[in-house]
Amino acid sequence: AVGCLRGVKNAIGVARAVMEHTTHTLLVGEKASDFAKMVGFPAESLETARSDRMHQEWLKAKCQPNTFRGFVGDEDSCPPYKPPSTTMQNNARQRQQREEANLE
């Protein structure tokens, strides 16, 4: 397997080469990219017209596109969002505080 492979489109082919030509099960990052080039995979730009357009939109909006769901504020256009677990913890804490206030 390979992870964080940069500048090589055929990640599956590189992963197969790792299995067939090394004793490793996983190469990551710079080592994965170096290995891919060493065994003959071409260095290629991974940009597409779509990714370039998305990047231009991101630059214009000065905001990450929203790819998250279930977070507080995920309907807003810009992160940061509060993780669901934090929200659930806060809700539980608030519930506990109300219950304690009612007991007094």
MOKA-V578727 format. One record per backbone hydrogen bond with DSSP energy under -1.0 kcal/mol. NH is the residue of the N-H (numbers start at 1). CO is the residue of the C=O. Records with the same first field share a line. If there is no record, write none. Layout:
NH->CO, CO
This chain:
3->27
11->9
14->10
15->11
16->12
17->13
18->14
19->15
20->16
21->17
22->18
27->1
29->3
33->29
34->30
35->31
36->32
37->33
38->34
39->35
40->37
41->36
44->7
52->48
53->49
54->50
55->51
56->52
57->53
58->54
59->55
60->56
61->57
62->58
63->58
72->82
74->71
76->73
82->72
87->83
88->84
89->85
90->86
91->87
92->88
93->89
94->90
95->91
96->92
97->93
98->94
99->95
100->96
101->97
102->98
103->99
